[in-house]
Amino acid sequence: MAEKRKYNRVSKKCKSVVESMEGVTFSTAHDISEGGMFISTPEPVHPGSTVDIEVYISPEETITLKGTVRWIRKHEEGDKKAGMGIQFIPTTQEIEKLKKAMLK
């Protein structure tokens, strides 16, 4: 199957906090790109939900982004963790900060 991704992904993992109308989820961000990221969590938020994501680049530095949950995986499937795919709502300045931090 051909890859449909618009942006290249970086396979770094960062601690993150996801806030939505459903509550707060402490999680890990994976596979980060300019367009979005995967959030590993046993409590994914419903698809279509708008979320605020705080990504810990280091213990002293965070980046806050907005996004929309595009899909969820409720249970682990083999080596694929439970979680959700987030598409960023464009905020150019914050996405640029994230890109620079991921390429360090």
C-alpha positions as CSV (number, residue, x, y, z in Angstrom):
1,M,0.0,0.0,0.0
2,A,1.4,3.4,-0.9
3,E,2.2,5.9,1.8
4,K,-0.4,8.7,1.9
5,R,1.4,11.1,4.2
6,K,1.9,14.7,3.1
7,Y,4.8,15.3,5.6
8,N,7.8,13.3,6.7
9,R,7.7,12.0,10.3
10,V,10.3,12.2,13.0
11,S,10.3,9.1,15.2
12,K,11.1,11.0,18.4
13,K,9.1,10.4,21.6
14,C,8.1,13.3,23.9
15,K,6.0,13.4,27.0
16,S,2.7,15.3,26.3
17,V,-0.5,16.4,27.9
18,V,-3.7,16.5,25.8
19,E,-6.7,18.5,27.0
20,S,-10.2,18.3,25.5
21,M,-13.8,18.8,26.6
22,E,-13.6,15.1,27.7
23,G,-10.7,15.8,30.2
24,V,-6.9,15.6,30.4
25,T,-4.8,12.8,29.1
26,F,-1.1,12.4,30.1
27,S,0.6,10.7,27.2
28,T,3.5,10.3,24.8
29,A,3.8,11.9,21.4
30,H,5.3,9.8,18.6
31,D,5.8,10.1,14.9
32,I,5.7,13.9,14.8
33,S,5.4,15.8,11.5
34,E,4.5,19.2,10.3
35,G,0.9,18.1,9.9
36,G,0.3,16.1,13.1
37,M,1.4,13.4,15.5
38,F,0.4,10.1,17.1
39,I,-0.5,10.3,20.8
40,S,0.0,7.0,22.7
41,T,-2.6,6.8,25.4
42,P,-5.0,4.1,26.8
43,E,-7.7,6.8,26.8
44,P,-8.0,8.3,23.3
45,V,-10.4,11.2,22.7
46,H,-13.3,10.8,20.3
47,P,-12.6,11.5,16.6
48,G,-13.5,15.0,15.6
49,S,-12.6,16.5,19.0
50,T,-10.5,19.6,19.2
51,V,-7.6,19.2,21.6
52,D,-4.8,21.4,23.1
53,I,-1.5,19.5,23.2
54,E,1.4,20.4,25.4
55,V,4.6,18.7,24.1
56,Y,7.6,18.6,26.4
57,I,10.6,19.2,24.2
58,S,12.8,19.1,27.4
59,P,12.0,19.3,31.1
60,E,12.2,23.1,30.8
61,E,10.6,23.7,27.4
62,T,7.1,23.0,26.1
63,I,5.3,23.8,23.0
64,T,1.5,24.1,23.0
65,L,-0.4,23.2,19.8
66,K,-4.1,22.8,18.8
67,G,-5.3,19.9,16.8
68,T,-8.2,17.7,15.7
69,V,-8.4,14.0,16.5
70,R,-8.6,12.2,13.1
71,W,-8.6,8.6,14.2
72,I,-8.3,6.4,17.3
73,R,-7.0,2.9,18.2
74,K,-8.7,1.8,21.4
75,H,-6.6,-1.2,22.1
76,E,-3.0,-2.3,21.3
77,E,-2.7,-4.3,18.1
78,G,0.5,-6.2,17.9
79,D,3.3,-3.6,18.1
80,K,0.8,-0.7,17.6
81,K,0.0,1.1,20.8
82,A,-3.5,2.4,21.7
83,G,-3.9,6.1,21.0
84,M,-5.0,8.7,18.5
85,G,-3.9,10.5,15.4
86,I,-3.9,14.3,15.7
87,Q,-3.9,16.7,12.8
88,F,-2.6,20.1,13.8
89,I,-4.7,23.2,13.4
90,P,-2.2,25.5,11.7
91,T,-0.3,27.8,14.0
92,T,2.8,28.5,11.9
93,Q,5.0,29.9,14.8
94,E,4.4,26.9,17.1
95,I,4.8,24.3,14.3
96,E,8.1,25.9,13.3
97,K,9.3,25.7,17.0
98,L,8.3,22.0,17.0
99,K,10.1,21.3,13.8
100,K,13.3,22.9,15.0
101,A,13.1,21.0,18.3
102,M,12.6,17.7,16.6
103,L,15.6,18.2,14.4
104,K,18.0,18.8,17.3
